[in-house]
Amino acid sequence: MSLLARKIRLIMKLRKSGITDTSVLAAIERVPREAFIPPMFHDQAYEDMALPIERGQTISQPLVVAYMTQELRVNDRHKVLEIGTGSGYQAAILAKLCRRVYSIERHKPLLILAEKRFNELKIRNLTAKIADGMKGWPEQAPFDRIIVTAAAAADPPQPLLDQMAEGGIMIIPMGRDKSSQYIYRITRHGNEYQYEQLMPVRFVPLLPEVARNEPEPESRGGGSGDGEFFFRNGLALQPA
């Protein structure tokens, strides 16, 4: 089966799994997932599954990316902050949907690989940097949307809350351990924040500071999502 046929099959599966936002489905259709994974896994690029990449990480299953993006409720007027660039796949999807993406990664080797992909795909409305994601990107705040790809223990980092625009939305996993984590959608109304509990998840912890003493990448390949996400209620249980 060709990659195109596999991609069409994946889009149909996402629809059946509750992804109804046509702009999100179109973005997933337009971004070549195979560009974000090692060549040995290209034939699995459009399977709805997590795949291993460099640095012992994984690229999230498409259903995870689609669900979190859909719940972010992003449009082409929005400025979006992403915490956790990873392979760059989620950022590339967001770049198809919003005005501008700012992405922060704490692992320099992952960011180097991700930036190569952004350049190869000619994604021009995306800026990424190495930094402590828990501090956000104050120079570019406020953000209409913020998406976090690792789990906060109990509360979102205060700098991220502070950097949300009025009416802004944040999607973030939270929970003290993997057995009690959920994705939350947080909406800002003045100095008040409305919390909505969404899907159960399993993500690695959101960590401070920039990772140290990491070797430079030697070849083109992947970076990735930092955790696991498990759907229930009839949806596939697969790691992110």
C-alpha positions, -999 to 999 in steps of 0.1 A, spaced: 0 0 0 14 34 -9 20 62 16 -9 82 1 -33 53 6 -21 48 41 -26 85 48 -62 84 35 -69 54 57 -55 72 87 -77 103 81 -107 80 79 -97 64 112 -93 97 129 -128 108 118 -142 76 133 -123 82 165 -140 116 171 -117 141 152 -144 162 135 -125 195 129 -119 195 92 -91 221 95 -72 198 118 -77 168 95 -66 189 65 -34 199 84 -26 163 92 -32 154 56 -8 182 44 21 175 68 43 145 58 47 125 90 74 105 74 96 136 74 97 135 112 107 99 117 138 78 108 137 62 73 135 27 87 99 35 99 86 53 69 63 24 60 46 29 94 43 67 91 6 66 87 -3 39 112 -20 53 142 8 45 166 37 60 184 71 54 167 106 54 182 130 82 172 164 96 184 174 102 220 151 73 232 120 94 225 89 88 205 67 107 180 32 108 193 5 87 176 -16 108 151 -47 105 172 -30 122 201 -18 151 180 -52 155 163 -71 154 196 -49 179 214 -49 202 184 -87 200 180 -92 208 217 -69 239 214 -95 255 191 -68 273 170 -75 295 140 -54 315 115 -54 347 136 -38 331 166 -3 332 180 6 299 196 32 288 221 42 252 222 62 238 251 82 207 239 92 209 202 103 173 201 104 160 165 86 191 153 56 172 141 31 189 164 46 223 157 43 217 119 6 208 123 0 240 143 18 261 117 -8 251 91 -36 264 113 -24 296 130 -7 329 122 26 321 141 40 293 162 67 298 189 81 265 202 105 258 231 126 226 235 149 218 264 170 192 244 193 209 220 199 179 197 161 175 192 157 211 183 186 210 158 169 181 140 134 197 142 147 229 127 162 210 97 128 196 90 111 230 92 136 244 67 132 214 44 94 218 45 97 256 40 77 263 72 82 300 76 57 310 104 75 290 131 102 301 155 119 277 179 145 280 206 163 261 234 150 273 268 132 263 300 96 258 288 82 263 322 92 300 320 74 304 286 85 331 261 77 364 278 92 385 250 65 372 226 36 371 251 7 373 252 -3 341 234 -37 333 221 -31 295 225 -5 275 245 0 237 242 22 217 266 34 182 257 46 171 292 26 168 325 26 194 352 23 179 387 -6 198 401 -9 233 385 3 249 353 35 269 357 24 304 366 45 321 339 24 302 313 -8 313 329 5 349 329 14 347 292 -21 337 281 -41 364 263 -76 374 274 -98 346 262 -68 325 255 -67 287 258 -40 263 272 -40 226 266 -19 208 292 -16 174 309 -17 175 347 -15 150 375 9 139 402 15 105 387 8 87 355 -23 69 369 -41 102 377 -32 124 347 -57 142 325 -55 167 298 -70 200 308 -82 229 287 -77 262 306 -94 293 294 -85 328 307 -111 353 317 -94 384 331 -76 372 362 -98 340 364 -90 307 348 -116 281 338 -105 245 340 -121 217 319 -109 181 324 -107 162 291 -90 129 284 -70 106 307 -33 106 298 1 94 307 29 118 301 64 122 315 68 152 339 72 187 327 108 195 337 126 228 343 159 241 329 177 232 297 191 196 294 229 195 298 258 176 283 239 162 253 259 152 221 251 169 189 230 148 165 250 130 138 223 124 113 188 134 102 160 118 121 135 123 148 129 142 180 97 137 198 69 138 222 80 132 257 52 111 271 24 86 268 -12 93 261 -39 67 266 -74 71 252 -103 53 268 -141 51 261 -136 30 230 -106 48 215 -73 30 209 -50 26 239 -16 34 225 14 53 238 22 87 225 
